[in-house]
């Protein structure tokens, strides 16, 4: 599989340089450019034609939301991941509605950043593991089309019980204690649930469960 060509855009030079250094050491990606604002990002993408863009939401001259809308009109196949701060939940939703296929909180570690890049490159949605119940609810209520699998696979009553407990942030051990199952059995269920939903983490489970009425918003907020 060819390397994923990628551009990063962020007006904070220290953060951008740190992210660039980390990505430069990853065999799966090739960093082809850096931009300090949305206007420069548009020019760079036009020139480099990357597979993917990691972009901050708040930037001078042209923000990440506006830049994403313009880019996806010009390059519909471009994959975009938003970079955000914790308090920018409304803006994260706007980025998803603008066409981003994933988002990361800026304190995400190397493992999660690479997981996001690989997940989105495969055509899937990536929800940051730091997603709050409030943000999950905002995403479900938004115009964002997640294209999540329909629950036709479907889930057994036991799986639904485990899904609800996962959404309430219980650990595998706690779920096992509540349902009289071993921790290992619960972990097996969790793996199958993630596969059926085609999601990578608890955030994805919560959004899927809310979207398909497996759990109600008031049960997790």
N, C-alpha and C positions, 0 to 999 in steps of 0.2 A: 504494500500500500504506500502510495506517495505521501511525502510529508505534507502537513497542513500548512499552507502559507497564511500568514497572519499579520495583521496590523494592530497596534495598540494606540489608544487615544486617551490622554489624561493631561490636565493642565498642571498637575502637581509633579514637578520634574523628579523629585526624589522617589516618589512611588512608581512613576513610569519607568525610571531607570532600574529600580529594583526588580520590577516585573519583567522588564526586558532581559535582565541578566539571568533570571531564573529560566525564562523561556528559551534563551540561547543555549541552555544546557540540555534541553529535551530533544531526544531523537525524533519524536513524532511531529515536531513543528519546526517551521522555518520562519523566523521573524523577518519580515520584509520592509517594515517601516514603523515609525513612531510619529504621532501627531500631538500637538499641544492644545488643539481646539477643533471644533467641528468643521470649520472652514478648511483647515489644513487636512483634516481627515478625508473630506470629499476629494480634494486634489490627489492625495496619496492613493486612494482606492482607484480613482480614474487611471492613474499611472501604473500601479502595481497589479491590479486585478487579483486581490487575495481571495482565498477561500473563506476567510473569517475575519471579523473585527471584534476586538474587545474594547469597549468604549465606556468612559465615564459618562454619567448622565448630565451632571452640571459642568458645563465648560463655557468659556468666553466665546464671543462672536457668534457661535452656533452651538446649541446644546446637543446632547446625545440623542434626544427624542426627535428633534427636527432633522438632524443629520441622518438618522436611521430611516426616516420616511423618504428622504430624497434618495439615499443610496439604494433602497429596495425598489424604488421606481426605476432606477437606472440598471440595477443589477439584482434581479429577483432571486437569484440563486445564492446570493451572499448570505452567510450565516453571521448573526450578530449576538454577542453576549454583553449584557449590561454590567457595569461596575458601579456599586452603590455604597452609600453609608447606611447605617442601621435605621436612621430616622427618615429615610426617603421612600417609605413604602408606597405612597401615592405615585411617586415618580417611577418606581419599579413597574407598577401596573401600566402606567402610560408607555413605558418602553416596550412592554410586552404587546400592548395594543398597537404600537408603531411597527412591530414586526420582529422584535428580538426573540430569540429562541431559548434564552436562558439568562440567568443573572447570578452575580456573585457579590457578597458583601466584601468590602475591601480588605478585611482581615482574614480572608480565606487562606488556608495553607496551600502549599505546592500540590499536595495530593488532590485536594478538591478542585483547584484550578485546572489541573490536567484532566480530571474526571469530567469537568464541565466541557472542556474543549473537545474531548473525544466523544462525549455523549451527543453534543450538538452537531458535531461533524457527521455522526451516523444518522442524523435526521430526527433525533429525539429532543424532547424538551428537558432542560436542566433547571431544577429548583434548588437553590442554595440550602444547605442543611440548617442554616440559621433562620429559616423562614418561620415567622411567628404565626400563631393561629389567626391573628387579625389580618396579616398579609395574605394568608391562604384564603380567608373569607373574601377579601377584596379581589383576589384573582378570579375566584369562582363567579363572583357577581359582575365581573368586568366583561368587556366585549372581546377579550382575548380568546382566540380559538386554539385550545391546547392540542386538539386532535388526539386526545387520549383514547386509548382503546375503549370501546363500549364494553360494559360488563356482561358480555354474552358468554364469557368463558365458564361459568360464573363462579361465584363463591359459595362454599358450603356455609351452613349456620356457624360452624366452629371457626371457619376463616373470618366470617363477619365479626364474631366476638373478638377475635384477635386483632382485626383491623381497628375496631373501636378502641381497644386498649392501647394499641400503638399510637393512635391519634391523640390519646390522652397522656402520651409521653411515658407510659409504663415501660420498664426494662423487660427483657426476656425472662429474667428470674421472677419479677413481680407478676408478669402475666402467667407464668407457670404456676406460681403459688395460688393465684386467683382461680385458675381453671383446672388445677390438679394435674398439671402436665410437667414433664421435665423441661429444664431450660433448653436442652438440646432439641427436644421436640418442637418447642416454640420457635427456635431459630430456624428449624426446617420449614415450618409454616410460613415464617416471615420471608424466607427466600422465595418460596413458591408464590406468595402474594405479590412481592416485588416483580417477579417474572410475569405474572398474569396482568398486572397493571402496566408493565413496561416502564417502571420508574426506578430511580436509583437510591432513594433515601426516604426517610420519614416524611419530609416535606411533600414529596410526590404522593405518598400514601394519603396524607391528609387532604390534599387538593382533589385527588381522585375520589376519595370517600365522600367529601362534601358535594362534589359535582354529581355523583351518582346516588346521593341520598342514603348512603350506608351509615352515615352519622350526621347529626344535625349540628348546626353552628353553635347553638347554646350548650351543647354537650362538651365543647372543647374550649370555649372562651371563658 
